[in-house]
Amino acid sequence: MVAIVGALILGVFGLSGEHKVRISEATLQKHVDAQLPKTFMGMTVEKATLKLEGKTVVVATTVSGSKMGQLFSLDATGVGVPSYDLQSHTFFVA
């Protein structure tokens, strides 16, 4: 019983607070590239490039598709701050 309580205390205190994770730009880009091209809702993300700049991430994408009978192609760039969701073990950029 003491071991279980000890493990729970270590787990709670071990997961609380701020934790730093270091992931290189090349590693992030490799994970993104492995998922492309990705098609959803009639659009295809053909290319996505990530660039780390301090505490922000710059994402440049190339998207193409067809909406309302019209073909389109779009290049877009956005800047966001990465965050991590503990429940899904996933990083997000918002």
Phi, psi and omega in degrees: 000317180298321179296321180293315179297317178299317179296320178295317179297314178298320180295316181293312182285333178288333181264347182275162178089188182266136177234140179258136177235130179250119178231129182286157177301320180296321179293316177300314181298322179298318179293321178293312181302325181294340182261358184253152357288153180231126183248134174203144179050040177077008179238149178237123172277110184271327184211141174217127181242131179252142175222125179274128179226095182065238180263009180243163176237130175260126181243123175246129183232154171239121183235141174221163179170199180219126177227135179051039177078005181246132174282146177214160174220139186220132170250128182222150177229139178220157179236135180210173179251126181287146173219165185235133177260114183297323184291319182263355182054047185229141173270143178232154172241120182235000000 
